[in-house]
Amino acid sequence: MERLQNSFDRQLQWEHPHLFKREYELHADSTIVATVRWEGTFNYQVYAKTAQQSWIFRPKGLWQKRLVISEAENHQTIATFQRALNGSGILRFFDGRIFIYDNTSLRSGEWAWLNGESTPLVHFLKHSRVEIEPSANTMPELLLLIVFGFFLLKLADAEAVSASLEMVG
């Protein structure tokens, strides 16, 4: 796996390489730079990995509107994400840093991470393409924002499918 920092000038695209696996790869052109993988059939515990870091994402609470992010190596919790009903939310690191995840285009389903001053940092376009603002390239949280943002998109997709199945049944 190549370091993501070496790939900011290339096209970043999430792909689903194996039809029957809940695993996704972030490609910089044709090179894999990150993965996101669900463990177990009914488990929402997710492992995200880049060449530099890896994390575990877990839901907490009755309606799973709070998500906990831990470092995979030592299982130390580093941040929590509080989701709103519309899928947006606030990522809070324990050192006080915050980032906002919000829908930036209702019509085309684009989402983005914003800093505390509402400046866009990372964009998710058409659920698979990632664009990084130049000002975000050196942020220590950038890798986590990219993989966790994609996880949030897939989580919203799964909830939408579940809700539509409930309506049918």
C-alpha positions in Angstrom: 0.0 0.0 0.0 1.4 3.4 -1.0 1.5 6.4 1.3 -1.5 8.6 0.8 0.5 11.8 1.1 2.3 10.8 -2.1 -1.1 10.8 -4.0 -2.7 14.1 -3.4 -2.1 15.3 -7.0 -3.7 12.2 -8.5 -7.4 11.2 -8.8 -8.7 9.6 -5.6 -11.5 7.1 -6.1 -13.1 4.5 -3.8 -13.7 1.1 -5.4 -15.5 -2.1 -4.4 -13.2 -4.8 -5.8 -15.0 -7.9 -4.4 -18.7 -8.2 -5.0 -19.4 -10.4 -1.9 -17.0 -8.7 0.5 -17.7 -5.6 2.5 -14.4 -4.1 1.7 -13.5 -1.0 -0.3 -10.2 0.4 -1.6 -9.2 4.0 -2.2 -7.2 4.2 -5.4 -4.8 7.0 -6.4 -5.0 6.3 -10.1 -4.3 2.6 -10.1 -2.5 2.3 -6.7 -4.3 1.3 -3.5 -3.7 3.9 -0.7 -6.4 3.0 1.8 -8.9 0.3 2.7 -12.1 0.2 4.7 -13.4 -3.3 5.8 -16.4 -4.4 7.7 -15.9 -7.4 10.1 -18.6 -10.0 10.5 -22.0 -10.3 8.9 -24.1 -8.1 11.2 -21.2 -6.2 12.8 -20.8 -2.5 12.3 -17.2 -2.6 13.6 -15.1 -1.4 10.7 -11.4 -1.4 10.2 -9.8 1.4 8.1 -6.1 1.3 7.1 -3.6 3.4 5.3 0.2 2.8 4.9 0.7 5.0 7.9 -2.2 4.4 10.3 -5.2 2.2 11.0 -8.4 2.7 13.0 -11.5 0.9 14.3 -14.9 2.5 14.0 -17.6 1.3 16.4 -21.2 2.5 17.0 -22.3 3.4 20.6 -25.7 4.1 22.0 -29.2 2.9 21.5 -29.7 4.3 18.0 -26.0 4.1 17.0 -25.9 7.8 16.4 -22.6 8.1 18.2 -19.5 6.5 16.7 -16.2 5.9 18.5 -12.9 6.0 16.7 -10.0 4.0 18.1 -6.4 3.4 17.0 -6.3 -0.2 15.8 -2.9 -0.9 17.2 -3.6 -0.1 20.9 -7.5 0.3 20.8 -7.1 3.7 22.4 -10.2 5.9 21.7 -9.1 9.1 20.0 -12.4 10.7 18.9 -16.2 10.4 18.8 -18.6 11.4 16.1 -22.2 12.5 17.0 -24.5 11.9 14.0 -27.6 14.0 13.3 -30.8 12.4 11.8 -29.8 13.7 8.4 -26.4 12.0 8.5 -24.3 15.1 9.2 -22.4 15.4 12.4 -19.5 16.6 14.5 -16.2 14.7 15.0 -14.6 15.6 18.3 -11.1 14.7 19.2 -10.2 14.4 22.8 -7.7 17.2 22.5 -10.5 19.6 21.6 -10.2 19.7 17.8 -13.6 19.4 15.9 -14.6 18.8 12.3 -18.0 19.0 10.8 -19.4 16.5 8.3 -22.1 17.9 6.2 -24.1 17.6 3.0 -22.8 20.3 0.6 -25.2 19.6 -2.3 -28.6 18.0 -1.7 -29.2 17.5 -5.4 -26.0 15.6 -6.2 -25.4 14.0 -2.8 -22.0 15.6 -2.2 -20.6 15.6 1.4 -17.6 17.3 2.9 -15.5 17.7 6.0 -15.3 21.2 7.2 -13.1 22.7 9.9 -14.5 24.6 12.9 -14.8 27.8 10.8 -16.9 25.9 8.2 -14.0 25.9 5.6 -14.2 22.8 3.3 -11.3 20.4 3.7 -12.3 17.1 2.0 -15.1 16.5 -0.5 -16.9 13.3 -1.3 -18.4 13.4 -4.8 -20.8 10.9 -6.2 -20.1 8.6 -3.2 -16.7 7.4 -4.6 -14.5 10.3 -5.7 -12.5 12.2 -3.1 -11.1 15.7 -3.5 -8.8 17.4 -1.0 -8.5 21.1 -0.6 -4.8 22.2 -0.8 -5.1 23.7 2.7 -5.8 20.3 4.1 -2.8 18.5 2.6 -0.7 18.8 5.7 -3.3 18.2 8.3 -2.5 15.3 10.7 -6.2 14.3 10.7 -6.5 14.1 6.9 -6.1 10.4 6.5 -8.7 9.7 9.1 -11.2 12.2 7.6 -10.9 10.5 4.2 -11.5 7.0 5.5 -14.1 7.9 8.1 -16.0 10.1 5.7 -16.3 7.2 3.3 -17.4 4.9 6.1 -20.2 7.5 6.9 -21.3 7.4 3.3 -21.6 3.6 3.3 -23.3 3.6 6.6 -26.0 6.0 5.3 -26.4 3.8 2.2 -27.0 0.7 4.4 -29.5 2.6 6.6 -31.4 3.8 3.5 -31.6 0.2 2.2 -32.7 -1.1 5.6 -35.4 1.6 5.8 -36.7 0.9 2.4 -36.9 -2.9 3.2 -38.9 -2.0 6.3 -41.4 -0.1 4.3 -41.9 -3.0 1.9 -42.3 -5.6 4.6 
